[in-house]
Amino acid sequence: MSKQSRKKGLRHFFQRGPWENAAVAGIICGVFMLMQPFSMLLYRYSFVVILFFTLGFVIVSHFPEGEDG
């Protein structure tokens, strides 16, 4: 595998769109964990989940746009 094709493969893997969607889905899961009345364990870890995916979103927002955008 040439160096240029490897670089293109990494660029394709680190596109912003899918990673941003995953980070937003994680933040939504964390908010759901925070608001649900059933499990104290989910409530306990909700802040960590929200924090982790918020930091992930900040990092992912610096990834390059997709090839079509």
N, C-alpha and C positions, 0 to 999 in steps of 0.2 A: 504494500500500500504506500503510495507516494505521500510526501509530506503535505502537499496541497490538497489531496483528496481527504486526508485525515482532518485537516483544518476545516474543510467544507463540511465534513461529517459532524464535527464538534459544533460548528456554527448552526447546523440544522438542529442538533440536539438541544442547544441552549437558546432557542427562540423564546421570545417573551410571552407570547399568547398562551400556550398550554400551561406554563409554569405559573403565570398570573392567575389563571382560572383555578388551578389546584390550591394556590395560596388563599384565594378568596373562599373557596369551598372549606378549607381548614378553619378559617376565621369564623365562618358561619356555623360550623360544627362546634367550635369553642363557645360561641354565644348560646347555641342550643344547650350545651352542657351547663352553662351558667344559669339558664332559666328553667331547666326541667326540675320538677318537684319529687323525682323518684329515687335518685341515687346520690348519696352524699359523696361517694367516690368520684363520680363524674363532676360534681360541683367543685370538689377539691382540686381537680386537675384542669379545670376550665381556664383559669388564668394563665397557666403554663402553656396550654394549647394556643390560646389567643396570642400570647406574647411570641411564641415560636413562629407561628404563621404570619404574624405582622412583620417580624424581622425578615422572614423569608420573602414577603411581598416587597419590602424595601430593597432587598438584594436583587430580586428578580426584575424589579423595575429598571435596573441598569443593564439588563440583557439587551442585545440588538433586536430590532423588529424582525418579523418574518420576511421572507424573500418577496412576498407579494405586497408588503406594506411598508 
